[in-house]
Amino acid sequence: MADASGSESGQLLRYIVLAKNTKGRGAVGVIQQALQAPNTFVFGELLDVANIKALAEGEFKVWYDTLALFAYGTFSDYKAAPQNFGELSAPLQKKLKQLSIVALASSQKSLPYSLLLAQLDIGNVRELEDLVIECIYAGIIKGKLDQKEQRFQVDWTMGRDIRPGQLQEMIKILDLWCQKSEMLMGEIQERIQYANLSHEEHTKQTKEFEQRVEEIKSNLKVAMEGDMPAGDFADVDFGFDSANKKGRGKVKGPGAPLDRLRRR
């Protein structure tokens, strides 16, 4: 599968150099060559060349607008007012449709065939699927055609040029994203701190419990080895080593002989 991003930058650089050294009708020729180049799908840098910008006013304005259309417009924009742009051959219309698919894929990860057919002015599904497959092989989108559900599932798409004024909008969106990310990070830090405190408290309580158990066991051992009256051991359950297979014995009532208790 080809990847447009690799060879595209080299080809575009060639047209940028040509545009810097030609004006007027010659600059229009550079635009037409760039649009017809098979692996060139990004045109923003060419639009920024002074000699190309000069075409925005005057007799060649339609070709400046045509280059801008391919940079960040869609096929729907062209169909709405074709008289505002230069004449587009069938291959150029196909390229514009491919770029329109990229634009749609940038905003939606699941593209219904019905939407694509309407936006691209295509009459049948077979033609649409062939166009999407060509986009995939051109390396400008990645995804899967779901013929059963009649949709294209987008995995990746190349980026397109930014419209004038769109940069500020993107900056605002990124600022908002950063603010929300900082708030989320603050909440995560609070939860981590709470979890650490809970863990420390649990560890402390566990340690105190184990110490208390050891104290009780120690007191019982001292009591058993001393001369405590047998009656004080009434109803106390003593565990014996399971390895001795003697089970557990229980002393009941004050009448249990002390020497019998000690023999155990």
N, C-alpha and C positions, 0 to 999 in steps of 0.2 A: 504494500500500500504506500502510495506517495504521501509526502508531508509537505504541504504548501509552505510552511514557515521556513524551511531550509533554503530553497532556491529563490524564494520570493524576495528576500532582502537584497540579494545580489542584483536581481533584475530591476527592482525598483530604483536602486542606486544608479543604475545606468540611465534610467529615464530622468532622474533628478539632475544628473550631470548635463544631459541633453537640454533640459528645460532651462538651465542656468545660462545656456549659450545661444538661446533662440527666443524670438519674440513673435507676437501676432499669430499669423497663420502657421508659422513654424512651430509655435508652442501648441497650437491645436493639433498638429500632426503628432507631437509627442504624447499628448493626452490620448489620442486614438490608438497609438501603438501600445501604450500602457494598459488601456482597457482591453485590448485584444490579446495581450500576453496570457497564455494558458494558466500559468502558475502565480499570477499576480492578483491578489484579492484585497490588498490594503493600499490605500492611496493618500492617506493623510499627509505624509511628508511631501508628496508631490504637490498637494494643494498649497503648502506653505511656501513654495518657491515664488520669489517675487514676480518673475515673468508670467507665472501661472495666475497669481493673484491679480495681475494687471488685466487679465481677460474678463474679470468680474464686471467690468464696465466697458460697454462698447459692442461692436458687431459680433464678437465671438463669445458673448456672455452665455449663450446656450451651452457651449462646450465646457465652460467653467462649471455651470450648474450640473452638467451631465457627469463631470468628474466627481462633484460633491455628492451626486445621487449614488454613485457606485461606492463612495467612501462611507456614507452612513445612511443612505436612503433605502427604499424597498421597491419592489415591483409595483405595489399598490400606489406608491407616490407617482411612479411613471404613468400608470394607467389613468390616474386621476387628471393628469394634464400633460399628455405627450408632446404638445406643442411647445412646452417650456424647455425641452431638451433636444439634443441632437438626434438624428435618425439612428435607431439601433437595429443592427442586423440580427438575424436569428441567434447566432452564437452569443452576441452581447446580451440579448434578452435572457438567454439561458443562464449566463453568468450572473445577471442581476437577480434572477430567481434563486440561484444558489446562495447568493449573499442574503436574500430575504429569508431563506430557511435558517441561515446562521443567526440572523437577527431574532427570529422567533424562538430558536433553540436557546438563545441567551436568556430569555425571560420565562420559558416554560420547559420543564423536563419531560413532559409528555405531550406530544403534538398529534391531535386527532387528524385523520386524513381529511375530514370535512373542512377543517380550518385551513390546511395547506392547499387543498383544491381551490378554495375560495380566494385566498390571498395571492396565489400564484396564477390564477386564471387558467387552470388546467382542467381538461374535460374528462379524463378518465384516470382510474387508479393505477393502471399499468404504467402510464407515462410519468405519473408522480413517483412511483417506486423507482423507476429507472433514474429519475433526476436525483433522488435521495442517495441512491447507490453511487452515482457519479460524484456526489459531494463527499461521500465516505472515502472513495478512492482518491479524491483530490486532497484528502487530509484536512479538510476544513471543519468536519464534524465527525463524531463517533457515536454509535448507538445501534439499536436493533429495530428492524421493521417487524411489527406485530400484525400479520395479515388477518388473524382471527379477530383481534380487537380493533382492527383498522386504525392503528396509531403508530407513530414513530417514537420510541423511547430514547431520550437523549442521554448519553454518557458524558460527552465532552463537546465543546465547540470552541473554535478560535475566537479571538476578540476582534471587534470591528473598531473603526475610527470613531472618535468622540465628536458629536455635533457641537457647533459653537454654543457656548453657554451651558453645555451639559457638565462641564468640569466642576463648576461651582455646586451644582446639584449633587454630584458624586462626592464632593468634599463634605457636604452637609450630611449625607447618608453615612459616610465613614466616621464623621465626628459622633453622630448618634450611636453608631455601632460601638465605638470606643467607650462612650459613656455607659452604655448598657453592659459592656464587658467588664468595666471597672466595678460597677455595682454587683455584678455576679461574682467577681473575684472577692469582693468584700464579704458577701454572704458565705462563700465557700470557706474563707479564712475563719469567720465566726463559727461555722460548724466544725471545722477542724479543731479550733480551740476548745469548743464545748466537748468534743469527743475525747480530746486529750485529758481534760479535767475529769470527765466521767471515768476514764480508764485509771487515772491516778487514784481517784476516790475508791473505785472498786478494788484496786490493788491494795490500798491501805486497809480496807475492811477485811479483805481476805487474809492479810497478814495478821491483823488483830484476832481474827477468828482462830487461825492456826495456833497463835500463841496461847490463846485461852484453852484450846483443846490440849495443848502440851502441858499447861499448868494443871488441868484436871487429871490428866493421866499421871503426872508426877505425884500429885496429892494422893491419888488412889494407890499408887505403888508404895508410897511411904506408909499409908494406913495399913496396907496388907502386910508389910514387913514388921510393923510395930506390934504393940500389945493391945490394940484396940479390941474391946469386947466384941465377941462374935455377933451379938445382937445388932451392932451397928451396921452389919453387912446384909441385913435382911433385904431380900428382893433386889439385890445388886446382881446384874448380869455380867459375868466375866467371860471373855473370849479366850479360847485356847488355840494353839497353833494348829492350823488345818493339816500340816504335815504329819502331826501325831495321830490324825484321824480319830481324835477323841470327842469331836463335836464341841458343843458348848454346854457348860454346866451352870446351874443356877442355884444359889444358896437361898433357901426360903426359911424365914422365921428365925428368931433368936436362939432356937434350940440346936442349931447346927454346930457340931463340935469344931472348935478352933483348930485342933491338930489335924483334923480331916481336911479343913480348908487349906491349911499350909501344905499338906502333902500334895494337893493339886497344884 
